[in-house]
């Protein structure tokens, strides 16, 4: 917490500081940004220090947001409940933590950042026909990551820890596994990397991190899986060098493909095909997928090379082909001599499953492949096993938990209590992450106040509101929510005006606000109140109350608004006294949603609320908020079943 004299204000620091000095009390004034100034911990020795960082504000996905998207998810990042993370140090892996934020704090000289010491995996979980969520063959991925770890001199992730970590990540995000019957699954991304510092290639990092993230996803190539894609042989770039890292899932392998594949897209192709770097003759891989082909005589052929990553999907497709009695050949494929021998070509991988390749261009020649029946049939068999419609003869599927249905209340409460990772704790419990509630918005208040002072007319509430609207519209435009900002304000004003009209100047209008953020709602209430009427506001956050007080004063409405630092319980005597022991005409519930009904019941017992009181409740989930539990929704719904109540949403 900085003294007011040390605020580094933008613009006219003295004017802003003078405005704040009367109302700050004990409030801390953070730096002007979406990040709070890192806190410095003092140690006995001046050589030691520690900083705490805030993540950017982010919004988590909710299951109901995806209700109409399950069949059209695409392949994109969505923020889930959290991810599973393990750390290796002092020669051993810890028990793991579940982290709710999609951010990783590590040293700026981390080996992964400077030297690409990183390998990852791609996997999927499925909602099956029998109501169970299952993984497909996770042991294959575990062993492949171990080979990658060996190649980059990282500690291996034990197979059991890998599989259990993946299962735990799925379990804790189970509501985001797309429902059975949709063309989608939960994509799983395990990642192992050097999070410890490295300068040069020796010594090796002393810390490594393994984490598992998940997200609901459709096909990697979208509708291309059905209509087919156009590929081009990459003539000017090689994917991997002989005796290099091409046969492991190292992050750098994919970085090498970024420029070629984006150029291919710009030239009208969907993907690239690489030939071997040594001779330029033999088929290697497509951009992010293995090459598979069916010859005119019905053989399943896929390339063999020390620079090709062995696709787990390809391994299973080969097994299904053998089960049918097909000849499976894993061998070098001379592109020029053999490409015309294929009647079907596909590209296979975890994210893509198997995608039809319509054509491959090499130089001035285009090779077309019109058939796809055999590969499509093998794909249908594999996806049937994945979703429980086809017998799993090879025991590839591993059960995780029950499918979450749309009617489930609290997902984690309904899941089995047995964890797959005994000893794992949440990041909050371990103390490495601290969840912010209302203070998640800290860092914007001073910027808001400066904007108001610099752009609004003193004593003009509408001018102040316009300046605040402009500030927040700009701030929340990144969330795509600027157009919703005014919904809440209009709802508030309509209710207040209705109460003012009902009084018709015969009596004062008494209003109460529970919770305020920088005075925005207070202004929209107070500017509509006639002389003699007033608004009482109770806010437990000292900074919010301080900023709200100064904005109200700047707007010239201090005679109509009184803001206390506290809660309804702590200020109940003041509230009843200032309301002259009369019921409030209007109440805005803008604080913790869990407190809506308990606080209103207390006010009702004290005569502050009766059935004529108009109540507006903001039930939107803001940055830093938890989802509103259905038990709280039910409590609010039942309490207001015979009362006047309006739901308002801001962003």
C-alpha positions in Angstrom: 0.0 0.0 0.0 1.5 3.3 -1.1 1.1 6.6 0.7 -1.0 9.0 -1.3 2.1 11.2 -1.8 3.8 8.4 -3.8 1.0 7.8 -6.3 2.4 7.8 -9.9 -0.7 9.4 -11.5 -1.2 9.8 -15.2 -2.0 13.4 -16.2 -2.6 16.0 -13.4 -1.3 14.0 -10.4 -1.9 16.9 -8.0 -5.5 17.3 -8.9 -6.2 13.6 -8.7 -4.3 13.2 -5.4 -6.2 16.2 -3.9 -9.5 14.7 -4.9 -8.6 11.3 -3.3 -6.9 12.5 -0.1 -10.2 13.3 1.7 -11.7 9.8 1.2 -8.9 7.3 0.9 -8.7 6.3 4.7 -6.8 3.1 4.7 -7.4 2.2 1.0 -4.4 1.1 -1.1 -4.1 2.9 -4.5 -2.8 0.5 -7.1 -0.9 1.4 -10.3 -2.9 2.5 -13.3 -3.3 -0.7 -15.3 -5.2 -4.0 -15.3 -2.3 -5.3 -13.2 -1.8 -4.4 -9.6 1.7 -3.1 -8.6 3.6 -6.3 -7.5 3.9 -6.4 -3.8 7.5 -6.6 -2.4 8.2 -8.9 0.5 11.0 -7.6 2.8 13.5 -10.0 4.3 16.0 -9.7 7.0 18.7 -9.6 4.4 18.4 -6.9 1.8 19.7 -9.3 -0.8 16.4 -11.2 -0.8 13.0 -10.1 -2.2 9.8 -11.7 -3.5 7.1 -10.3 -5.8 3.5 -11.3 -6.3 2.0 -11.0 -9.8 -1.6 -10.6 -10.9 -2.9 -12.4 -14.0 -4.9 -10.4 -16.6 -8.6 -10.5 -16.0 -10.1 -13.4 -17.9 -13.6 -15.0 -18.3 -14.1 -18.7 -17.8 -16.3 -20.8 -20.1 -19.6 -22.0 -18.7 -21.3 -25.2 -20.0 -24.4 -23.2 -20.9 -22.3 -21.0 -23.2 -21.7 -24.1 -25.3 -25.3 -25.4 -25.5 -25.8 -24.4 -29.1 -22.1 -25.0 -30.2 -21.4 -28.6 -29.4 -21.6 -29.5 -33.1 -19.6 -26.5 -34.2 -16.9 -26.0 -31.7 -14.0 -25.6 -34.1 -10.4 -26.0 -32.7 -9.8 -23.1 -30.5 -8.8 -22.3 -26.9 -11.4 -21.9 -24.2 -10.7 -21.2 -20.6 -11.9 -24.1 -18.4 -12.1 -24.7 -14.6 -8.4 -25.1 -14.5 -5.4 -27.4 -15.3 -3.3 -30.0 -13.5 0.3 -29.1 -12.9 3.3 -31.1 -11.5 6.7 -29.8 -10.8 10.0 -31.7 -10.8 12.8 -30.3 -8.5 15.5 -31.8 -6.3 15.3 -35.1 -8.3 11.6 -35.8 -7.7 8.1 -34.9 -8.9 5.7 -33.3 -6.4 2.1 -34.4 -5.7 0.7 -31.9 -8.1 -1.7 -28.9 -7.9 -4.9 -28.0 -9.7 -4.5 -24.4 -11.0 -7.7 -22.3 -11.8 -5.9 -19.7 -13.9 -4.5 -20.3 -17.4 -1.2 -18.7 -16.7 2.3 -20.0 -15.8 4.9 -18.0 -13.8 8.5 -19.0 -14.5 12.0 -17.6 -14.7 12.7 -15.3 -17.7 15.7 -17.6 -18.5 13.6 -20.8 -18.5 15.1 -23.5 -20.7 11.8 -23.8 -22.6 11.8 -20.1 -23.6 15.4 -19.9 -24.7 16.2 -23.4 -26.0 12.9 -25.0 -26.8 13.3 -27.7 -24.2 9.7 -28.8 -24.5 7.6 -31.7 -25.6 3.8 -32.2 -25.7 1.1 -34.7 -26.4 -2.4 -34.6 -28.0 -5.2 -36.8 -26.7 -8.9 -37.0 -26.4 -11.7 -37.9 -24.0 -15.2 -38.9 -25.1 -18.7 -39.0 -23.8 -19.7 -42.6 -24.5 -23.1 -44.1 -25.3 -23.4 -45.7 -21.9 -23.0 -42.4 -20.0 -19.3 -42.7 -19.2 -16.4 -40.4 -20.0 -13.4 -42.3 -21.4 -9.9 -41.7 -22.6 -8.4 -43.4 -25.6 -5.2 -45.3 -25.1 -3.4 -42.9 -22.8 -0.5 -45.3 -22.2 0.7 -44.8 -25.8 0.9 -41.0 -25.2 2.7 -41.5 -21.9 5.4 -43.7 -23.5 5.8 -41.2 -26.4 6.3 -38.3 -24.0 9.0 -40.4 -22.2 10.9 -40.8 -25.5 10.7 -37.1 -26.0 11.9 -36.4 -22.5 14.9 -38.7 -23.1 15.7 -36.9 -26.3 15.8 -33.5 -24.6 17.4 -34.7 -21.4 14.3 -33.9 -19.3 13.1 -36.1 -16.4 10.6 -38.7 -17.6 7.0 -38.4 -16.5 6.2 -41.8 -14.9 3.4 -43.5 -16.9 1.1 -43.8 -13.9 1.5 -40.1 -13.1 0.9 -39.1 -16.7 -2.3 -41.2 -17.0 -3.6 -40.2 -13.6 -2.8 -36.5 -14.2 -4.7 -36.6 -17.5 -7.7 -38.4 -15.9 -7.8 -35.8 -13.1 -7.7 -32.9 -15.5 -10.7 -34.4 -17.4 -12.5 -35.2 -14.2 -12.2 -31.7 -12.9 -13.5 -30.3 -16.2 -16.0 -33.0 -16.9 -18.9 -30.7 -17.7 -17.0 -29.6 -20.9 -16.8 -33.0 -22.4 -19.1 -32.6 -25.4 -22.3 -34.7 -25.0 -22.6 -38.1 -26.8 -23.9 -37.8 -30.3 -22.1 -34.6 -31.2 -19.2 -34.4 -33.6 -16.8 -33.3 -30.9 -14.7 -34.4 -28.0 -12.5 -33.1 -25.2 -9.0 -32.3 -26.6 -6.2 -32.9 -24.0 -2.8 -31.2 -24.2 -0.1 -32.6 -21.8 3.1 -30.5 -21.9 6.5 -31.2 -20.3 9.1 -28.4 -20.4 12.1 -26.9 -18.7 10.6 -24.2 -16.4 13.9 -23.7 -14.6 16.6 -21.3 -15.7 19.3 -22.2 -18.3 22.0 -20.1 -19.7 23.8 -22.1 -22.3 23.2 -25.8 -22.7 24.9 -26.7 -19.4 24.1 -27.0 -16.7 20.6 -28.4 -17.3 17.6 -26.8 -15.7 16.9 -27.7 -12.1 13.1 -27.4 -12.4 10.7 -29.0 -14.9 6.9 -28.6 -15.2 4.4 -31.1 -16.5 0.9 -29.9 -16.9 -2.4 -31.0 -18.6 -4.8 -28.6 -20.1 -8.2 -29.5 -21.7 -10.8 -27.9 -23.9 -13.9 -29.0 -25.9 -13.1 -29.2 -29.6 -14.4 -30.2 -33.0 -12.3 -31.4 -35.9 -8.9 -29.7 -36.5 -9.7 -29.2 -40.2 -13.4 -28.4 -39.7 -15.5 -29.6 -42.6 -12.3 -30.5 -44.4 -12.6 -33.9 -42.7 -15.6 -34.7 -45.0 -15.0 -32.7 -48.2 -11.2 -33.3 -48.4 -8.2 -31.0 -48.4 -5.6 -29.8 -50.9 -2.0 -30.4 -50.0 1.2 -29.0 -51.5 4.7 -30.6 -51.2 7.0 -28.1 -49.4 9.9 -27.6 -51.7 11.7 -24.9 -49.9 11.4 -26.1 -46.3 12.2 -29.3 -44.4 10.3 -30.5 -41.4 13.2 -32.2 -39.5 16.8 -33.1 -40.1 18.1 -36.7 -40.2 19.2 -37.9 -36.8 17.4 -34.9 -35.2 14.2 -34.6 -33.2 11.6 -35.4 -35.9 10.6 -38.7 -34.2 9.5 -37.0 -30.9 6.8 -34.4 -30.3 9.2 -31.6 -29.6 7.7 -28.1 -29.7 10.3 -26.8 -32.2 9.2 -29.3 -34.8 5.9 -27.5 -35.1 7.6 -24.0 -35.1 9.4 -25.1 -38.2 6.1 -25.6 -40.0 4.5 -22.3 -39.2 5.9 -20.3 -42.2 5.5 -23.0 -44.8 1.9 -23.9 -43.8 0.8 -20.3 -43.6 2.3 -19.6 -47.0 0.4 -22.7 -48.3 -2.8 -21.3 -46.9 -2.1 -18.0 -48.6 -1.6 -19.8 -51.9 -4.9 -21.7 -51.6 -3.8 -24.9 -50.0 -5.0 -26.5 -46.8 -1.7 -28.0 -45.7 1.8 -29.0 -46.5 3.5 -32.4 -47.2 7.1 -32.8 -46.4 9.6 -35.1 -48.1 12.8 -36.3 -46.4 15.4 -33.6 -45.8 18.3 -35.8 -47.0 17.2 -36.8 -50.5 14.0 -35.0 -51.1 12.5 -38.2 -52.4 10.7 -40.0 -49.6 7.3 -39.1 -48.0 7.6 -37.9 -44.4 4.6 -36.2 -42.9 1.9 -33.7 -43.5 2.0 -30.5 -41.5 0.7 -31.9 -38.2 -0.4 -35.4 -39.4 0.9 -38.8 -40.5 0.5 -39.8 -44.2 -1.6 -42.9 -44.7 -2.6 -44.4 -48.0 -4.6 -47.2 -49.5 -3.0 -48.7 -52.7 -5.0 -49.8 -55.7 -4.5 -53.4 -54.6 -5.9 -52.7 -51.1 -2.8 -52.3 -48.9 -2.5 -49.9 -46.0 0.8 -48.1 -46.4 2.4 -45.5 -44.2 6.0 -44.1 -44.3 8.7 -45.4 -42.1 11.6 -43.0 -41.1 13.6 -42.0 -38.1 12.4 -38.4 -38.6 8.7 -39.2 -38.5 6.6 -38.9 -35.3 4.7 -42.1 -34.7 1.0 -41.1 -34.6 -1.0 -42.9 -31.9 -4.0 -42.7 -34.2 -2.0 -44.3 -37.0 -0.9 -47.1 -34.7 -4.5 -47.9 -33.9 -5.7 -47.6 -37.5 -3.0 -50.1 -38.5 -4.3 -52.5 -35.9 -7.9 -52.2 -37.1 -6.7 -52.8 -40.7 -4.8 -55.9 -39.7 -7.9 -57.1 -37.8 -9.7 -57.0 -41.2 -7.0 -59.1 -42.8 -5.5 -56.1 -44.8 -1.8 -56.0 -45.5 -0.2 -53.2 -43.5 3.2 -51.9 -44.7 5.2 -49.3 -42.8 8.1 -48.5 -45.1 9.8 -45.7 -47.1 7.5 -44.3 -49.9 9.3 -42.8 -52.9 6.9 -39.9 -53.8 7.7 -39.7 -57.5 7.6 -43.4 -58.1 4.7 -44.5 -55.9 2.2 -41.6 -55.3 0.2 -42.7 -58.3 -0.2 -46.2 -56.8 -2.6 -44.8 -54.1 -6.3 -44.6 -54.7 -6.9 -43.1 -51.2 -4.7 -40.7 -49.2 -5.5 -39.5 -45.7 -3.8 -37.5 -43.0 -4.2 -38.8 -39.5 -3.5 -37.5 -36.0 -5.3 -37.1 -32.7 -6.8 -33.7 -33.4 -7.7 -34.5 -37.0 -8.5 -38.2 -36.6 -8.3 -39.0 -40.4 -8.9 -36.3 -43.0 -9.4 -37.0 -46.7 -6.7 -35.7 -49.0 -8.2 -34.7 -52.4 -5.0 -33.7 -54.1 -1.3 -33.2 -53.7 0.6 -30.7 -55.8 4.3 -31.2 -56.4 6.0 -28.7 -58.7 3.8 -28.4 -61.7 2.0 -31.7 -61.3 -1.2 -32.4 -59.3 -2.1 -35.9 -58.1 -5.8 -36.5 -57.3 -7.4 -39.1 -55.1 -11.1 -39.6 -55.6 -11.7 -42.5 -53.3 -11.8 -42.6 -49.5 -14.1 -45.6 -48.7 -11.5 -47.8 -47.0 -10.0 -45.1 -44.8 -13.4 -43.7 -44.0 -14.6 -47.1 -42.9 -11.5 -47.5 -40.6 -12.1 -44.1 -39.2 -15.8 -44.9 -38.5 -14.7 -48.0 -36.7 -12.2 -46.1 -34.6 -14.6 -43.3 -33.7 -17.2 -45.9 -32.9 -14.9 -47.4 -30.4 -14.2 -44.0 -29.0 -17.8 -43.3 -28.3 -18.8 -46.8 -27.2 -20.8 -47.8 -30.2 -18.3 -50.4 -31.4 -16.7 -53.2 -29.2 -13.3 -52.2 -27.8 -11.6 -55.5 -28.5 -8.1 -54.2 -27.7 -8.9 -52.5 -24.4 -7.9 -49.0 -25.6 -10.6 -47.0 -23.7 -10.0 -46.0 -20.1 -13.0 -44.9 -18.0 -12.7 -41.6 -16.1 -16.1 -40.6 -14.7 -19.8 -40.3 -15.5 -21.0 -37.9 -18.2 -22.2 -34.6 -16.9 -25.7 -33.8 -18.0 -27.3 -30.4 -18.5 -29.4 -30.8 -15.4 -26.5 -31.3 -13.1 -26.3 -28.7 -10.3 -22.8 -28.4 -8.9 -20.6 -30.5 -11.2 -17.6 -31.2 -8.9 -20.0 -32.0 -6.0 -21.7 -34.6 -8.2 -18.4 -36.3 -9.3 -16.8 -39.2 -7.4 -14.9 -38.1 -4.4 -12.0 -40.4 -5.2 -9.2 -38.5 -6.9 -6.9 -40.0 -9.5 -4.0 -38.0 -7.9 -3.8 -38.6 -4.2 -2.0 -35.7 -2.5 -2.9 -33.2 -5.1 -4.1 -29.9 -3.7 -5.5 -26.7 -5.3 -3.1 -23.9 -6.1 -5.0 -21.7 -3.7 -4.5 -24.2 -0.8 -0.8 -24.4 -1.6 -0.6 -20.7 -1.6 0.9 -20.3 -5.1 -2.3 -18.7 -6.5 -4.7 -16.3 -4.7 -8.1 -15.8 -6.2 -9.3 -12.2 -6.4 -12.9 -11.3 -6.0 -14.1 -7.7 -6.2 -10.4 -6.7 -6.0 -9.9 -8.3 -9.4 -10.9 -5.0 -10.9 -8.3 -3.1 -8.8 -6.0 -1.2 -11.0 -8.7 0.4 -13.2 -10.2 2.7 -10.5 -7.5 5.4 -10.7 -7.6 5.4 -14.5 -11.3 5.8 -14.3 -11.1 8.7 -11.9 -8.5 10.4 -14.0 -10.6 9.9 -17.1 -13.7 11.4 -15.4 -11.7 14.4 -14.1 -10.1 15.0 -17.5 -13.2 14.5 -19.7 -16.4 15.3 -17.6 -17.9 18.6 -16.6 -17.9 19.1 -12.8 -21.3 19.2 -11.2 -22.9 17.6 -14.3 -24.0 13.9 -13.5 -24.9 13.2 -17.2 -21.4 14.4 -18.3 -19.8 12.2 -15.6 -21.8 9.2 -16.6 -20.9 9.7 -20.3 -17.3 9.8 -19.4 -17.6 6.7 -17.3 -19.5 4.9 -20.2 -16.8 5.9 -22.6 -14.1 4.5 -20.3 -15.8 1.2 -19.6 -17.0 0.7 -23.2 -13.3 1.0 -24.2 -12.2 -1.3 -21.4 -14.8 -4.0 -22.0 -14.7 -3.9 -25.7 -12.1 -6.6 -25.5 -14.7 -8.8 -23.9 -17.2 -8.0 -26.7 -19.6 -6.6 -24.1 -19.7 -2.9 -24.7 -23.2 -3.1 -26.2 -24.6 -4.6 -23.0 -23.2 -1.9 -20.7 -26.3 0.3 -20.6 -28.8 -2.5 -19.9 -28.3 -2.4 -16.2 -28.3 1.4 -16.0 -31.6 1.7 -17.8 -33.2 -0.9 -15.6 -32.1 1.0 -12.5 -33.3 4.3 -13.8 -36.7 3.0 -14.9 -37.4 1.6 -11.5 -36.3 4.7 -9.7 -38.3 7.0 -12.0 -41.4 4.8 -11.4 -41.0 5.3 -7.6 -40.4 9.0 -8.0 -43.6 9.3 -10.1 -45.6 7.3 -7.5 -44.6 9.8 -4.8 -45.6 12.7 -7.0 -43.5 15.1 -4.9 -45.6 14.4 -1.8 -42.8 12.5 0.0 -39.1 11.9 -0.2 -37.9 8.8 -2.1 -35.6 6.6 0.0 -33.1 4.4 -1.8 -30.5 1.9 -0.7 -27.6 0.4 -2.6 -25.8 -2.7 -1.3 -22.3 -2.7 -2.9 -21.0 0.0 -5.3 -18.2 0.0 -7.8 -16.8 3.5 -8.3 -20.2 5.2 -8.0 -21.7 4.4 -11.5 -25.0 3.0 -10.2 -25.1 5.6 -7.4 -25.1 8.4 -10.1 -27.8 6.7 -12.1 -30.0 6.5 -9.0 -29.3 9.9 -7.4 -29.6 12.0 -10.6 -33.3 11.0 -10.8 -34.1 11.8 -7.2 -36.0 15.0 -6.3 -34.9 17.4 -3.6 -35.1 15.9 -0.2 -34.7 12.3 -1.5 -31.5 10.4 -0.9 -29.5 7.2 -1.6 -27.6 5.3 1.1 -24.8 3.1 -0.2 -22.9 0.4 1.7 -19.6 -1.0 0.3 -17.2 -3.2 2.2 -14.3 -2.6 -0.2 -12.5 0.6 1.0 -11.1 1.5 -2.4 -14.4 1.1 -4.2 -16.1 3.2 -1.6 -13.4 5.9 -1.7 -13.5 6.3 -5.5 -17.3 6.2 -5.5 -17.4 9.0 -2.9 -15.1 11.3 -5.0 -17.0 10.6 -8.3 -20.3 11.4 -6.6 -18.8 14.6 -5.3 -17.4 15.5 -8.7 -20.8 15.0 -10.2 -22.3 17.4 -7.6 -24.6 14.8 -6.0 -23.0 14.5 -2.6 -26.1 16.0 -0.9 -28.1 13.1 -2.2 -25.7 10.2 -1.6 -24.1 8.8 1.6 -21.6 6.0 1.2 -20.4 3.9 4.1 -17.6 1.4 4.3 -19.1 -1.7 5.8 -21.8 -4.3 5.3 -25.5 -4.4 5.8 -25.0 -6.2 9.1 -22.3 -3.7 10.4 -24.3 -0.7 9.2 -27.9 -1.8 10.0 -28.3 0.8 12.8 -27.1 3.6 10.5 -29.3 2.4 7.7 -32.5 2.3 9.7 -31.7 5.6 11.3 -31.0 7.4 8.1 -34.1 5.9 6.5 -36.1 7.4 9.4 -37.4 3.9 10.2 -39.3 3.9 7.0 -39.2 1.1 4.3 -36.9 1.9 1.4 -38.6 2.6 -1.9 -35.8 1.2 -4.0 -32.9 -1.2 -3.3 -30.1 -2.2 -5.6 -28.4 -5.5 -4.8 -24.9 -5.1 -6.2 -22.8 -7.0 -3.7 -22.1 -10.7 -3.1 -24.9 -12.7 -4.6 -24.8 -15.2 -1.8 -25.8 -12.3 0.5 -28.8 -11.1 -1.5 -31.5 -13.0 0.4 -29.8 -13.1 3.9 -29.3 -9.3 3.8 -32.7 -8.6 2.4 -34.3 -10.8 5.1 -32.4 -8.8 7.8 -33.6 -5.5 6.2 -37.1 -6.9 6.1 -37.0 -7.8 9.8 -35.8 -4.3 10.6 -38.5 -2.7 8.5 -36.3 -1.4 5.8 -37.8 -3.7 3.1 -41.5 -4.5 2.6 -43.4 -5.9 -0.3 -43.7 -2.4 -1.9 -39.9 -2.0 -2.1 -38.6 -2.3 -5.7 -35.4 -4.4 -5.8 -33.0 -4.7 -8.7 -30.5 -7.5 -8.5 -27.4 -7.8 -10.7 -26.8 -11.5 -11.2 -24.2 -11.3 -14.0 -20.9 -13.2 -13.4 -18.1 -10.6 -13.5 -14.3 -11.2 -13.7 -13.3 -12.7 -10.4 -16.8 -14.0 -9.7 -17.7 -17.7 -9.2 -20.6 -19.0 -11.2 -23.8 -18.5 -9.3 -24.7 -21.9 -7.7 -28.2 -23.2 -8.5 -29.0 -23.3 -4.8 -28.4 -19.5 -4.6 -30.5 -19.1 -7.8 -33.3 -21.1 -6.2 -33.1 -19.1 -3.0 -33.4 -15.8 -4.9 -36.2 -17.1 -7.0 -38.2 -18.3 -4.1 -37.7 -15.2 -2.0 -38.9 -12.9 -4.8 -41.8 -15.1 -5.9 -44.2 -12.6 -4.3 -42.1 -9.5 -4.4 -41.2 -6.9 -7.1 -37.8 -7.9 -8.4 -35.8 -7.1 -11.6 -32.8 -8.9 -13.0 -30.2 -6.6 -14.5 -27.0 -7.4 -16.4 -24.1 -5.1 -17.2 -21.5 -7.1 -19.0 
